[in-house]
């Protein structure tokens, strides 16, 4: 059970091209936004489309992979772990941000294949 304590799997489409940052020449970071769509019927039988947005962070080789192969609109499956970050915004209000630290990325459909 140790392996599944903090694990998340998501399938969705990228909302933007990856943002790439390089640290110390060898460390690369990719930040991505993932839209995951869900569809369900409400109490009166109407279909409701619900989109949840997730912040993804990929390091090193995965960041290089993201930089080379991922674009806005690409459908991907990701697996990783959740982390929470506490911060104070510019108005002095304490906030919490949740990110997925990506361990694996699988391309399901490229953006240009959607046409």
N, CA and C of each residue as an Amber inpcrd file, in Angstrom:
protein
   345
   0.8070000  -1.2020000   0.0000000   0.0000000   0.0000000   0.0000000
   0.8460000   1.2600000   0.0000000   2.1250000   1.1580000   0.3100000
   2.9740000   2.3340000   0.3550000   3.0060000   3.0680000  -0.9840000
   2.9620000   2.3320000  -2.0880000   3.0920000   2.9280000  -3.4130000
   1.8940000   3.7750000  -3.8180000   0.7410000   3.6240000  -3.1560000
  -0.4360000   4.3800000  -3.5680000  -0.8770000   5.4250000  -2.5490000
  -0.0170000   5.8280000  -1.6610000  -0.3860000   6.8330000  -0.6680000
  -0.6700000   8.1880000  -1.2920000   0.1180000   8.6080000  -2.2460000
  -0.0590000   9.9090000  -2.8730000   0.1630000   9.7370000  -4.3680000
  -0.9000000   9.3650000  -5.0670000  -0.7980000   9.0900000  -6.4910000
  -2.0390000   9.6220000  -7.1880000  -1.8300000  10.2870000  -8.3210000
  -2.9510000  10.8050000  -9.0930000  -2.7160000  10.4930000 -10.5640000
  -3.7880000  10.1380000 -11.2600000  -3.7420000   9.8860000 -12.6970000
  -4.8190000  10.7530000 -13.3380000  -4.4430000  11.4740000 -14.3940000
  -5.3700000  12.3790000 -15.0660000  -5.2460000  12.2320000 -16.5700000
  -6.3630000  12.4220000 -17.2700000  -6.3730000  12.4900000 -18.7250000
  -7.0760000  13.7740000 -19.0940000  -6.4180000  14.5600000 -19.9440000
  -7.0150000  15.8190000 -20.3560000  -6.2160000  16.4530000 -21.4760000
  -6.5430000  17.7160000 -21.7520000  -5.8660000  18.4660000 -22.8150000
  -5.1170000  19.6450000 -22.2200000  -3.9550000  19.9470000 -22.8060000
  -3.1600000  21.0660000 -22.3370000  -3.8290000  22.3770000 -22.7540000
  -3.9100000  23.3060000 -21.8100000  -4.5400000  24.5940000 -22.0670000
  -3.5940000  25.6180000 -22.6490000  -2.3060000  25.3190000 -22.6730000
  -1.2940000  26.2260000 -23.2150000  -0.0290000  25.4240000 -23.4950000
   0.8730000  26.0030000 -24.2640000   2.1790000  25.3810000 -24.4580000
   2.9080000  25.3500000 -23.1200000   3.7830000  24.3810000 -22.9010000
   4.5350000  24.3240000 -21.6440000   5.3880000  25.5780000 -21.4410000
   5.4710000  26.0350000 -20.1930000   6.3890000  27.1120000 -19.8300000
   7.6500000  26.4470000 -19.3060000   8.7740000  26.7520000 -19.9280000
  10.0370000  26.0910000 -19.6020000  10.9560000  27.0650000 -18.8790000
  11.5680000  26.5880000 -17.8000000  12.5770000  27.3550000 -17.0740000
  13.8070000  26.4710000 -16.9110000  14.9860000  27.0890000 -17.0090000
  16.2390000  26.3460000 -16.8660000  16.9830000  26.8870000 -15.6470000
  17.4430000  25.9780000 -14.7910000  18.1960000  26.3160000 -13.5930000
  19.5610000  25.6440000 -13.6610000  20.6000000  26.3670000 -13.3600000
  21.9630000  25.8070000 -13.2630000  22.3730000  24.9910000 -14.4910000
  21.9830000  25.3980000 -15.6610000  22.3230000  24.7750000 -16.9410000
  21.8070000  23.3480000 -17.1140000  21.7090000  22.5700000 -16.0590000
  21.3100000  21.1630000 -16.1730000  19.8860000  20.8810000 -15.7140000
  19.3340000  21.7190000 -14.8450000  17.9890000  21.4910000 -14.3020000
  16.9580000  22.2200000 -15.1330000  15.9840000  21.4750000 -15.6520000
  14.9310000  22.0630000 -16.4630000  13.5820000  21.8050000 -15.7860000
  12.7020000  22.8050000 -15.8480000  11.3660000  22.7300000 -15.2530000
  10.3410000  23.0710000 -16.3150000   9.2870000  22.2700000 -16.4180000
   8.1720000  22.5660000 -17.3170000   6.9130000  22.7190000 -16.4710000
   6.2100000  23.8290000 -16.6780000   4.9330000  24.0490000 -16.0120000
   3.8390000  23.9550000 -17.0750000   2.7930000  23.1690000 -16.7800000
   1.7220000  22.9330000 -17.7330000   0.3690000  23.1240000 -17.0510000
  -0.6410000  23.4690000 -17.8550000  -2.0180000  23.5570000 -17.3640000
  -2.8270000  22.4880000 -18.0880000  -3.5090000  21.6490000 -17.3160000
  -4.2700000  20.5320000 -17.8760000  -5.7560000  20.7170000 -17.5900000
  -6.5730000  20.6460000 -18.6450000  -8.0320000  20.7070000 -18.5160000
  -8.5860000  19.2890000 -18.5790000  -9.3230000  18.9010000 -17.5450000
  -9.9480000  17.5830000 -17.4860000 -11.4600000  17.7980000 -17.5110000
 -12.0910000  17.2450000 -18.5480000 -13.5310000  17.4300000 -18.7210000
 -14.3100000  16.2520000 -18.1680000 -15.4230000  16.5720000 -17.5450000
 -16.3160000  15.5570000 -17.0040000 -17.7220000  15.9040000 -17.4770000
 -18.5090000  14.9040000 -17.7950000 -19.8820000  15.1190000 -18.2460000
 -20.7950000  14.2250000 -17.4320000 -21.8670000  14.8210000 -16.9160000
 -22.8160000  14.0540000 -16.1100000 -24.2090000  14.6530000 -16.2480000
 -25.2170000  13.8800000 -15.8310000 -26.5950000  14.3690000 -15.8440000
 -26.9370000  14.9070000 -14.4620000 -27.6000000  16.0700000 -14.4430000
 -28.0350000  16.6340000 -13.1660000 -29.3600000  16.0030000 -12.7350000
 -29.9450000  16.5120000 -11.6790000 -31.1510000  15.9210000 -11.0940000
 -32.3500000  15.9390000 -12.0370000 -32.3910000  16.8780000 -12.9890000
 -33.5150000  16.9540000 -13.9260000 -33.1880000  16.3260000 -15.2810000
 -32.0590000  15.6200000 -15.3670000 -31.7120000  14.8850000 -16.5680000
 -30.9710000  15.6650000 -17.6380000 -30.5390000  16.8820000 -17.3360000
 -29.7910000  17.6810000 -18.3030000 -28.3070000  17.3260000 -18.2220000
 -27.6550000  17.2980000 -19.3870000 -26.2190000  17.0340000 -19.4010000
 -25.4600000  18.2780000 -18.9620000 -24.5270000  18.0950000 -18.0500000
 -23.6800000  19.1730000 -17.5390000 -22.2300000  18.8560000 -17.9030000
 -21.5520000  19.8310000 -18.5260000 -20.1250000  19.7070000 -18.8130000
 -19.3650000  20.4760000 -17.7460000 -18.4210000  19.8090000 -17.1100000
 -17.6330000  20.4110000 -16.0340000 -16.1510000  20.2490000 -16.3560000
 -15.4100000  21.3500000 -16.3220000 -13.9730000  21.3100000 -16.5880000
 -13.2110000  21.6760000 -15.3330000 -12.2640000  20.8300000 -14.9500000
 -11.3650000  21.1040000 -13.8290000  -9.9840000  21.3720000 -14.3940000
  -9.2910000  22.3880000 -13.8580000  -7.9480000  22.7410000 -14.3060000
  -6.9380000  22.3110000 -13.2630000  -5.8150000  21.7450000 -13.7440000
  -4.7550000  21.2790000 -12.8590000  -3.4250000  21.8850000 -13.2860000
  -2.6140000  22.2740000 -12.2990000  -1.2520000  22.7530000 -12.5410000
  -0.3150000  21.5640000 -12.4700000   0.4620000  21.3440000 -13.5390000
   1.4010000  20.2360000 -13.5940000   2.8230000  20.7790000 -13.5880000
   3.7180000  20.0510000 -12.9350000   5.1360000  20.4050000 -12.8980000
   5.9360000  19.1670000 -13.2900000   6.8020000  19.3340000 -14.3050000
   7.6700000  18.2370000 -14.7410000   9.1150000  18.7230000 -14.6690000
  10.0070000  17.8600000 -14.1830000  11.4220000  18.2070000 -14.0210000
  12.2930000  17.3820000 -14.9490000  13.4810000  17.8770000 -15.2060000
  14.5790000  17.1860000 -15.8860000  14.1730000  16.5940000 -17.2250000
  14.2840000  15.2570000 -17.3860000  14.0060000  14.6170000 -18.6710000
  12.5470000  14.8060000 -19.0990000  11.6250000  14.7520000 -18.1470000
  10.2190000  14.9610000 -18.4920000   9.9840000  16.3910000 -18.9630000
  10.6950000  17.3510000 -18.3860000  10.5800000  18.7410000 -18.8240000
  11.0880000  18.8840000 -20.2540000  12.1890000  18.2180000 -20.5700000
  12.7110000  18.2290000 -21.9350000  11.7390000  17.5960000 -22.9140000
  11.1100000  16.5030000 -22.4990000  10.0970000  15.8280000 -23.3070000
   8.9200000  16.7700000 -23.5610000   8.4610000  17.4390000 -22.5030000
   7.3410000  18.3770000 -22.6280000   7.6880000  19.5100000 -23.5860000
   8.8940000  20.0350000 -23.4510000   9.3360000  21.1360000 -24.3120000
   9.3650000  20.7080000 -25.7790000   9.7880000  19.4940000 -26.0370000
   9.9750000  19.0200000 -27.4070000   8.6760000  18.5520000 -28.0710000
   7.7800000  17.9120000 -27.3020000   6.6470000  17.2310000 -27.9200000
   5.2610000  17.7630000 -27.5690000   5.1190000  18.5500000 -26.5160000
   3.7830000  18.9550000 -26.0680000   3.4360000  20.3710000 -26.5090000
   2.2030000  20.5470000 -26.9580000   1.6790000  21.8420000 -27.3830000
   0.2730000  22.0190000 -26.8230000  -0.1900000  23.2500000 -26.8300000
  -1.5670000  23.5390000 -26.4270000  -2.5150000  22.6400000 -27.2230000
  -3.4790000  22.0330000 -26.5290000  -4.4620000  21.1760000 -27.1790000
  -4.1070000  19.7090000 -27.2120000  -2.8540000  19.3610000 -26.9080000
  -2.4470000  17.9580000 -26.9090000  -3.1760000  17.2090000 -25.7940000
  -3.7460000  16.0490000 -26.1300000  -4.3890000  15.2080000 -25.1130000
  -3.3220000  14.3020000 -24.5100000  -3.2250000  14.3130000 -23.1880000
  -2.2120000  13.5270000 -22.4940000  -2.8110000  12.7840000 -21.3090000
  -2.1420000  11.7090000 -20.9370000  -2.3940000  11.0220000 -19.6760000
  -1.1660000  11.2790000 -18.8140000  -1.3760000  11.6680000 -17.5680000
  -0.2560000  11.9180000 -16.6620000  -0.4630000  11.1470000 -15.3660000
   0.6530000  10.7970000 -14.7530000   0.6250000  10.1880000 -13.4340000
   1.6400000  10.9290000 -12.5860000   1.2880000  11.1750000 -11.3460000
   2.1960000  11.8880000 -10.4630000   1.6910000  11.9010000  -9.0410000
   2.1930000  12.8740000  -8.2950000   1.7840000  13.0120000  -6.8920000
   1.3820000  14.4570000  -6.6420000   0.4990000  14.6580000  -5.6770000
   0.0030000  15.9930000  -5.3360000   0.8620000  16.6450000  -4.2690000
   1.0830000  17.9520000  -4.4380000   1.7020000  18.7320000  -3.3670000
   0.8990000  20.0180000  -3.1990000   0.8550000  20.5060000  -1.9760000
   0.2040000  21.7790000  -1.6680000   1.2650000  22.8070000  -1.3290000
   1.0910000  24.0080000  -1.8540000   1.9950000  25.1130000  -1.5480000
   1.1960000  26.2220000  -0.8800000   1.7110000  26.7040000   0.2480000
   1.0980000  27.8300000   0.9410000   1.8350000  29.1010000   0.5590000
   1.0850000  30.1650000   0.2950000   1.7070000  31.4460000  -0.0320000
   0.7630000  32.5800000   0.3600000   1.3060000  33.7800000   0.3950000
   0.5220000  34.9770000   0.6730000   0.4690000  35.8000000  -0.6030000
  -0.7440000  36.1460000  -1.0530000  -0.8700000  36.9010000  -2.3030000
  -0.5290000  38.3740000  -2.0890000  -0.5990000  39.1590000  -3.1580000
  -0.1970000  40.5620000  -3.0990000  -1.0830000  41.4000000  -2.1910000
  -2.2660000  40.8830000  -1.8420000  -3.1700000  41.5880000  -0.9270000
  -3.0140000  41.1230000   0.5220000  -2.0220000  40.2560000   0.7670000
  -1.7760000  39.7750000   2.1130000  -2.6680000  38.6220000   2.5470000
  -3.3960000  38.0250000   1.6170000  -4.2980000  36.9120000   1.9280000
  -3.5500000  35.5940000   1.7490000  -3.6510000  34.7110000   2.7620000
  -2.9930000  33.4100000   2.6840000  -3.7810000  32.5010000   1.7390000
  -3.0490000  31.8450000   0.8490000  -3.6500000  30.9820000  -0.1630000
  -2.9460000  29.6280000  -0.1820000  -3.6200000  28.6420000  -0.7840000
  -3.0400000  27.3180000  -0.9800000  -3.1720000  26.9760000  -2.4580000
  -2.0990000  26.4710000  -3.0350000  -2.0840000  26.0510000  -4.4240000
  -1.7180000  24.5690000  -4.4620000  -2.4180000  23.8080000  -5.2870000
  -2.1300000  22.3810000  -5.4330000  -1.5210000  22.1340000  -6.8030000
  -0.4380000  21.3550000  -6.8420000   0.2330000  21.0060000  -8.0850000
   0.3920000  19.4970000  -8.1810000   0.4720000  19.0310000  -9.4080000
   0.7880000  17.6270000  -9.6600000   2.2410000  17.5630000 -10.1100000
   3.0800000  16.8670000  -9.3350000   4.4640000  16.6280000  -9.7340000
   4.4410000  15.3900000 -10.6260000   4.7110000  15.5930000 -11.8940000
   4.5350000  14.5450000 -12.9030000   5.6640000  13.5170000 -12.8460000
   5.2770000  12.2340000 -12.8520000   6.2370000  11.1310000 -12.9120000
   6.2420000  10.4910000 -14.3000000   5.0830000  10.5320000 -14.9890000
   4.9660000   9.9490000 -16.3230000   4.0110000  10.7680000 -17.1630000
   4.3350000  10.8800000 -18.4630000   3.4660000  11.5620000 -19.4300000
   3.3130000  10.6490000 -20.6360000   2.0720000  10.5160000 -21.1130000
   1.7940000   9.7340000 -22.3080000   0.9310000  10.5840000 -23.2400000
   1.3940000  10.8100000 -24.4720000   0.6000000  11.5560000 -25.4440000
  -0.4800000  10.6360000 -25.9980000  -1.7350000  11.0970000 -25.9410000
  -2.8560000  10.3190000 -26.4680000  -3.2750000  10.8240000 -27.8430000
  -3.2940000  12.1440000 -28.0360000  -3.6480000  12.7390000 -29.3350000
  -3.0190000  14.1080000 -29.4130000  -2.3640000  14.4020000 -30.5260000
  -1.7610000  15.7130000 -30.7250000  -2.8270000  16.7230000 -31.1460000
  -2.5560000  17.9770000 -30.9180000  -3.4980000  19.0510000 -31.2150000
  -3.9140000  19.0590000 -32.6740000  -2.9800000  18.8860000 -33.5950000
  -3.2980000  18.9580000 -35.0170000  -4.1530000  17.7980000 -35.4900000
  -4.2510000  16.7230000 -34.7180000  -5.0920000  15.5810000 -35.0780000
  -6.5620000  15.8380000 -34.7740000  -6.8690000  16.9500000 -34.1040000
  -8.2420000  17.2390000 -33.7060000  -9.0740000  17.7290000 -34.8810000
  -8.4510000  18.2410000 -35.9150000  -9.1590000  18.8500000 -37.0410000
  -9.9070000  17.8270000 -37.8570000
